[in-house]
Amino acid sequence: MEMKREKASVFAIIHRFFRQRLHVGLGRSISGNALSAALLCVMGAFMALPLLYVIISAFKPLDEFFLFPPRFFVQNPTLQNFEDLFVLMQDSWVPFTRYIFNTLFITAAGTFLHIIFASMAAYVLEKHHFPGRRLVFSFITGTLMFSPVVTWVPNMLIMNTLHLMDSYWAVLLPVVGMPLGLFLMKQFMSGIPDALIEAARIDGMRETRLFFQIVMPIVKPAWLTLMILCIKDLWNTTGSFYIRSEQLKTLPYAMNNIITSGGSARAGAGAVVGLILISVPVLVFLLCQNSIIETMAASGIKE
């Protein structure tokens, strides 16, 4: 008995020794944390270089744009580029506030409509079991393989047939029907337990209320991500493929015309235009990223 106890104690000591070693090996040490933090800082700085270059270029005087070899940092920062762009905007025969309104309206309306319609369609495909839903989803998934450029001509023909050319709807309707949002929302809704939906229906909750008060809050990370993607695309759209009227043109179209019509002499104003066009998507992402991370961590409901 004593031999068995001694062997058991020896095995217990060996087991405890290897378990501690394994824990130390897998655990993160102070040096490991410092190395990880340093690596993340280097990678973050490298990825921030393009954004930093756009900001720096907006304050470069015109002569520094044509230096060889080119310099990353500005030597003599100036606000002349902003003043030049402001003067050029005043020369436009259409008030520049009109371009800004068109872009804001298209961005806000397109984002809202796409999120709502993509979410409703994804909810029906995922939580309503009707014949042929897998075939429909397979067809939608197949459309993701096509580049948006391929759909320009078909969309134009459809808008022309519906007599919607040269209107806001010509830009908004193709955005509403984009398959990416539906795919993203459906995949995320697959994590919602069916028992939760059935319990709400048993309690007498109607489908509309169930969708907006239960489903949409749970899939908040998905539609926040979708919102960022939509704002990025719609804020930078020119809409010139569907819109001919100058009164309905967007801000990127007007600014691109200002830059291209002046050549290299407007390089400074062009840098300011680039800063303005990327500022809104970046700002939206910075405001939403914490919500996306927090809701991703808090919405892991499993059946």
C-alpha positions as CSV (number, residue, x, y, z in Angstrom):
1,M,0.0,0.0,0.0
2,E,2.8,2.4,0.9
3,M,4.5,1.6,-2.5
4,K,1.3,2.4,-4.3
5,R,0.8,5.7,-2.4
6,E,4.4,6.6,-3.1
7,K,3.9,5.9,-6.8
8,A,0.7,7.9,-6.8
9,S,2.3,10.8,-5.1
10,V,5.2,10.7,-7.6
11,F,2.8,10.6,-10.5
12,A,0.8,13.5,-9.0
13,I,4.0,15.6,-8.6
14,I,5.0,14.8,-12.2
15,H,1.5,15.6,-13.5
16,R,1.5,18.9,-11.5
17,F,5.0,19.8,-12.8
18,F,4.1,19.3,-16.5
19,R,0.7,21.0,-16.1
20,Q,2.5,24.1,-14.6
21,R,5.1,24.0,-17.4
22,L,2.4,23.7,-20.0
23,H,0.5,26.6,-18.5
24,V,3.6,28.8,-18.4
25,G,4.4,27.9,-22.0
26,L,0.9,28.7,-23.2
27,G,0.4,31.7,-21.0
28,R,1.5,35.2,-22.0
29,S,4.6,36.5,-20.3
30,I,5.4,40.2,-19.9
31,S,8.0,40.1,-22.7
32,G,5.5,38.3,-24.9
33,N,2.9,41.0,-24.3
34,A,5.4,43.7,-25.0
35,L,6.4,42.1,-28.2
36,S,2.8,41.7,-29.3
37,A,2.1,45.3,-28.5
38,A,5.2,46.5,-30.4
39,L,4.2,44.4,-33.4
40,L,0.7,45.7,-33.4
41,C,1.9,49.3,-33.2
42,V,4.3,48.8,-36.2
43,M,1.5,47.2,-38.3
44,G,-1.0,49.9,-37.2
45,A,1.5,52.7,-38.2
46,F,2.2,51.0,-41.5
47,M,-1.6,50.7,-42.3
48,A,-2.1,54.4,-41.3
49,L,0.5,55.7,-43.7
50,P,-1.9,56.2,-46.6
51,L,-4.3,58.2,-44.5
52,L,-1.5,60.2,-43.0
53,Y,-0.1,60.9,-46.4
54,V,-3.5,62.3,-47.6
55,I,-3.7,64.5,-44.5
56,I,-0.2,65.8,-45.0
57,S,-0.6,66.4,-48.8
58,A,-3.6,68.7,-48.1
59,F,-1.2,71.1,-46.4
60,K,1.6,71.0,-49.0
61,P,2.4,74.0,-51.1
62,L,2.2,73.5,-54.8
63,D,6.0,73.4,-55.4
64,E,6.4,70.5,-53.0
65,F,4.2,68.2,-55.1
66,F,6.7,68.2,-57.9
67,L,9.9,67.6,-55.9
68,F,12.2,64.7,-56.9
69,P,12.7,62.6,-55.0
70,P,9.3,63.1,-53.5
71,R,9.1,63.9,-49.8
72,F,6.6,62.3,-47.4
73,F,6.4,65.1,-44.9
74,V,5.5,68.7,-45.7
75,Q,8.3,71.2,-45.3
76,N,6.3,74.5,-45.4
77,P,2.7,73.7,-44.4
78,T,0.1,76.1,-45.8
79,L,-3.7,76.6,-45.9
80,Q,-3.6,77.9,-49.5
81,N,-4.9,74.7,-50.9
82,F,-8.1,75.1,-48.8
83,E,-8.5,78.6,-50.0
84,D,-8.0,77.7,-53.6
85,L,-10.6,75.0,-53.4
86,F,-13.0,77.4,-51.8
87,V,-12.5,79.9,-54.6
88,L,-13.0,77.2,-57.2
89,M,-16.2,76.1,-55.5
90,Q,-17.6,79.6,-55.7
91,D,-17.1,79.7,-59.4
92,S,-19.5,76.9,-60.0
93,W,-22.8,78.0,-61.6
94,V,-24.7,75.4,-59.4
95,P,-24.5,76.3,-55.7
96,F,-22.1,73.9,-54.0
97,T,-24.5,73.4,-51.2
98,R,-26.7,71.6,-53.8
99,Y,-23.9,69.1,-54.5
100,I,-23.5,68.5,-50.8
101,F,-27.2,68.0,-50.2
102,N,-27.4,65.5,-53.1
103,T,-24.5,63.5,-51.7
104,L,-25.9,63.5,-48.1
105,F,-29.4,62.6,-49.3
106,I,-28.2,59.7,-51.5
107,T,-25.8,58.4,-48.8
108,A,-28.4,58.6,-46.0
109,A,-31.4,57.3,-48.0
110,G,-29.4,54.6,-49.8
111,T,-27.9,53.3,-46.6
112,F,-31.2,53.2,-44.7
113,L,-33.1,51.5,-47.6
114,H,-30.4,48.9,-48.2
115,I,-30.2,48.0,-44.5
116,I,-34.0,47.7,-44.1
117,F,-34.7,45.8,-47.3
118,A,-31.6,43.5,-46.9
119,S,-32.5,42.7,-43.3
120,M,-36.2,42.0,-44.1
121,A,-35.3,39.7,-47.0
122,A,-32.6,37.9,-44.9
123,Y,-35.2,37.4,-42.1
124,V,-37.7,35.8,-44.5
125,L,-35.0,33.6,-46.0
126,E,-33.6,32.5,-42.7
127,K,-36.6,32.2,-40.4
128,H,-39.5,31.4,-42.7
129,H,-39.2,27.9,-44.2
130,F,-40.9,28.1,-47.6
131,P,-40.2,25.9,-50.6
132,G,-37.4,27.1,-52.8
133,R,-35.7,29.3,-50.3
134,R,-32.4,27.5,-50.6
135,L,-32.5,27.9,-54.4
136,V,-33.2,31.6,-54.0
137,F,-30.3,32.1,-51.6
138,S,-28.0,30.1,-54.0
139,F,-29.0,32.4,-56.8
140,I,-28.3,35.5,-54.6
141,T,-24.9,34.1,-53.5
142,G,-24.0,33.5,-57.2
143,T,-24.5,37.2,-58.0
144,L,-21.7,38.0,-55.6
145,M,-19.3,36.7,-58.2
146,F,-20.1,39.5,-60.6
147,S,-18.3,42.8,-60.5
148,P,-20.5,45.9,-60.1
149,V,-19.2,47.2,-63.4
150,V,-21.0,44.3,-65.1
151,T,-24.4,45.5,-63.8
152,W,-24.1,49.1,-65.0
153,V,-25.6,48.6,-68.5
154,P,-28.5,46.3,-67.3
155,N,-29.3,48.8,-64.5
156,M,-29.3,51.6,-66.9
157,L,-31.7,49.7,-69.2
158,I,-34.0,48.9,-66.3
159,M,-34.0,52.5,-65.0
160,N,-34.7,53.8,-68.5
161,T,-37.6,51.3,-69.0
162,L,-39.0,52.5,-65.6
163,H,-38.5,56.2,-66.7
164,L,-36.3,56.8,-63.6
165,M,-33.2,58.0,-65.4
166,D,-32.0,61.4,-64.2
167,S,-33.5,61.0,-60.8
168,Y,-32.4,60.0,-57.3
169,W,-34.1,56.6,-57.7
170,A,-31.8,55.7,-60.5
171,V,-28.9,55.7,-58.0
172,L,-30.8,54.4,-55.0
173,L,-32.7,51.4,-56.5
174,P,-29.5,49.5,-57.6
175,V,-28.1,50.0,-54.1
176,V,-31.2,48.7,-52.4
177,G,-30.9,45.4,-54.4
178,M,-27.2,44.8,-53.7
179,P,-26.7,41.1,-52.7
180,L,-23.9,41.7,-50.3
181,G,-26.1,43.1,-47.6
182,L,-28.6,40.3,-47.8
183,F,-25.9,37.7,-47.6
184,L,-24.3,39.3,-44.6
185,M,-27.5,39.7,-42.7
186,K,-28.7,36.2,-43.5
187,Q,-25.5,34.6,-42.3
188,F,-25.7,36.6,-39.1
189,M,-29.4,35.9,-38.5
190,S,-28.6,32.2,-38.6
191,G,-27.2,32.5,-35.1
192,I,-30.5,33.7,-33.7
193,P,-32.2,30.7,-31.9
194,D,-35.5,29.6,-33.5
195,A,-36.8,29.1,-30.0
196,L,-36.5,32.8,-29.3
197,I,-38.6,33.6,-32.5
198,E,-41.2,31.0,-31.6
199,A,-41.5,32.2,-28.1
200,A,-42.2,35.7,-29.3
201,R,-44.8,34.4,-31.7
202,I,-46.5,32.4,-29.0
203,D,-46.7,35.5,-26.8
204,G,-48.7,37.1,-29.6
205,M,-46.0,39.4,-31.1
206,R,-46.6,40.3,-34.7
207,E,-43.9,39.8,-37.3
208,T,-43.3,43.5,-37.8
209,R,-42.8,44.1,-34.1
210,L,-40.8,40.9,-33.7
211,F,-38.5,42.0,-36.5
212,F,-37.8,45.5,-35.3
213,Q,-37.7,44.9,-31.5
214,I,-36.0,41.5,-31.3
215,V,-34.2,40.6,-34.5
216,M,-32.7,43.9,-35.4
217,P,-31.2,44.7,-32.0
218,I,-29.6,41.2,-32.0
219,V,-28.0,41.7,-35.4
220,K,-26.8,45.2,-34.6
221,P,-23.2,44.3,-35.4
222,A,-24.1,43.1,-38.9
223,W,-26.1,46.2,-39.9
224,L,-23.5,48.5,-38.3
225,T,-20.9,46.9,-40.5
226,L,-23.2,47.1,-43.5
227,M,-23.8,50.8,-42.7
228,I,-20.1,51.5,-42.9
229,L,-19.8,49.7,-46.2
230,C,-22.8,51.5,-47.7
231,I,-21.6,54.9,-46.6
232,K,-18.2,54.3,-48.0
233,D,-19.6,53.4,-51.4
234,L,-22.4,56.0,-51.6
235,W,-20.4,58.9,-50.3
236,N,-17.9,58.5,-53.1
237,T,-20.4,57.7,-55.9
238,T,-20.6,60.2,-58.7
239,G,-23.9,59.0,-60.1
240,S,-23.0,60.3,-63.5
241,F,-23.9,57.0,-65.2
242,Y,-27.6,57.6,-64.4
243,I,-27.8,61.3,-63.8
244,R,-27.5,64.0,-66.4
245,S,-29.0,67.0,-64.7
246,E,-26.4,69.2,-63.1
247,Q,-28.8,70.0,-60.2
248,L,-28.7,66.3,-59.2
249,K,-25.0,65.7,-59.4
250,T,-23.1,64.7,-56.3
251,L,-20.2,66.3,-54.5
252,P,-17.5,63.8,-55.7
253,Y,-18.5,64.5,-59.3
254,A,-18.3,68.3,-58.8
255,M,-14.9,68.1,-57.1
256,N,-13.5,65.7,-59.6
257,N,-14.5,68.1,-62.4
258,I,-12.8,70.9,-60.6
259,I,-9.5,69.0,-60.3
260,T,-9.4,67.4,-63.8
261,S,-10.2,70.7,-65.6
262,G,-7.2,72.5,-64.0
263,G,-4.5,69.9,-64.5
264,S,-1.3,69.9,-62.4
265,A,-1.9,73.5,-61.3
266,R,-4.7,72.2,-59.0
267,A,-2.7,69.5,-57.4
268,G,-3.0,71.2,-54.0
269,A,-6.8,71.6,-54.3
270,G,-7.0,67.9,-55.4
271,A,-5.2,66.8,-52.2
272,V,-7.9,68.7,-50.2
273,V,-10.6,67.0,-52.2
274,G,-9.1,63.6,-51.4
275,L,-9.1,64.6,-47.7
276,I,-12.7,65.6,-47.8
277,L,-13.9,62.5,-49.6
278,I,-12.2,60.1,-47.2
279,S,-13.1,62.1,-44.0
280,V,-16.7,61.0,-43.7
281,P,-16.2,57.2,-44.1
282,V,-13.3,57.3,-41.7
283,L,-15.3,59.3,-39.2
284,V,-18.2,56.9,-39.4
285,F,-15.9,53.9,-38.9
286,L,-14.3,55.5,-35.9
287,L,-17.7,56.3,-34.3
288,C,-19.0,52.8,-34.9
289,Q,-16.1,50.5,-34.3
290,N,-16.5,50.4,-30.6
291,S,-20.2,49.5,-30.9
292,I,-19.4,46.8,-33.4
293,I,-16.9,45.2,-31.1
294,E,-19.1,45.5,-28.0
295,T,-22.2,44.1,-29.7
296,M,-20.2,41.3,-31.2
297,A,-19.1,40.3,-27.8
298,A,-22.5,40.7,-26.2
299,S,-24.8,39.2,-28.7
300,G,-23.6,35.6,-28.7
301,I,-26.9,34.0,-28.0
302,K,-26.8,30.3,-28.6
303,E,-29.6,27.7,-28.5
